[in-house]
Amino acid sequence: MTDPIAARDAELAGVFERLEQAAEQEAAWRDEKESLVRQAKALGASHRAIGGRIEMSHTGVGKLITRTTPAADGSGDVG
C-alpha cells in the first residue's frame, strides 16, 4: 500500500519544482521582451507600433522603456 500523505507530498514537491522553473522562464522571457522593446524604440519604432505587437498600450510601452532603461548618468544605480 502507498502512503497517501507521502504520495501527495511527493506530487506537491514536483508541482513546486515545475512552478519554480516556470517562474524562472517567465522572468527570462520578460527580460528578453523588455530588451526587444528598447531595441525597437532605438531603431525608431513608435510606442503604438511596439504596443500593437505585445498587447500593451502605447503609454505602457513608454513606462516600460522608462522603467527598464538605465540612467545615462548612473543615478539609477543602487549601491
Summary of the structure (lengths in Angstrom):
residues: 79
radius of gyration: 20.1
end to end distance: 56.6
largest distance: 66.1
contacts: 158
relative contact order: 0.08
helix: 73%
strand: 0%
